[in-house]
């Protein structure tokens, strides 16, 4: 046994069990998913796809990957699934390659407004390989579909990208498809529609919001956020004519050998997400998120409101501190969240005016609605400095103690 790693993992388990996890992109997979991820499938090289591998001995791996594909297709109601992307970023890298030529125009939402690094941030590969243009949000911080229609005509992009990392409201994918179709009727450049559903994949799997695979050409995702699977990526489509292009954009263009142990874990998670238990879990996530948002609002804090698993708390307007300071203050009492830019941001992203709060992980451990309200009060009291930190820290520990052990989560 590697004592050094063992000690560090024991410390990490203690940190996770002892605190309240509110990072909106994190979650805890089930024990079964985790054990499959550590299985002997880790040892197998399987470059290629089921039935067309570059190595021998792939018959069982083929069956595992086919099962993962079939379960993903059934869960999300589509005809094509690629379960090989190592991450959401790799999935986006491949989706761009499948649909575009280098230098083509992409219309997306800036990272500062809730987009993602791979949606055209200057520090990401995406902005080096493609010509990114951006649409703004409306004054209320929500998608403005008329404004998007105007930007489509101005930019004439080859690809329109929706799906976000810090957007707390419903996305009307049907409306976006309508707007893009209308634009395509009079444009000489065909605009593809892509959705990165990484954050809301679990809400979509539970059928609690519109399903983008019904409207977009390609949908990318991660499997570890609200979907509660292992850390990894996924590409879906209802366009079989794009299948070959997407497959070759993942392998051999973007990646080598797939992580078949993780693919096995994805298969388990897709099965779990198809169960009625997952739907009731997801409803609880939405309810807890709203309860926390509403309690902070009741106490006078400036919050975004929420229609999904996350909301943004404007800590600059509410408490006169920046997001970096708020993140550190919360961490000091055992609550983990992340600083985040907010709509109309005035500070650099390294400081940011807000924090992003999500309840997917806490709800997996058993967070109840009254506890979500209690957590809002802890956040408020911590950031106003109204109560001694030691008392708040003890309260956080006592809530976390009542929840399930992170190593022992069954479905
Ligand atoms: N970094 C992830 C998030 O926190 O939203 C997105 O990839």
Boltz pocket constraint, residues with backbone or C-beta under 6 A from the ligand:
constraints:
  - pocket:
      binder: B
      contacts: [[A, 24], [A, 25], [A, 88], [A, 116], [A, 165]]
      max_distance: 6.0
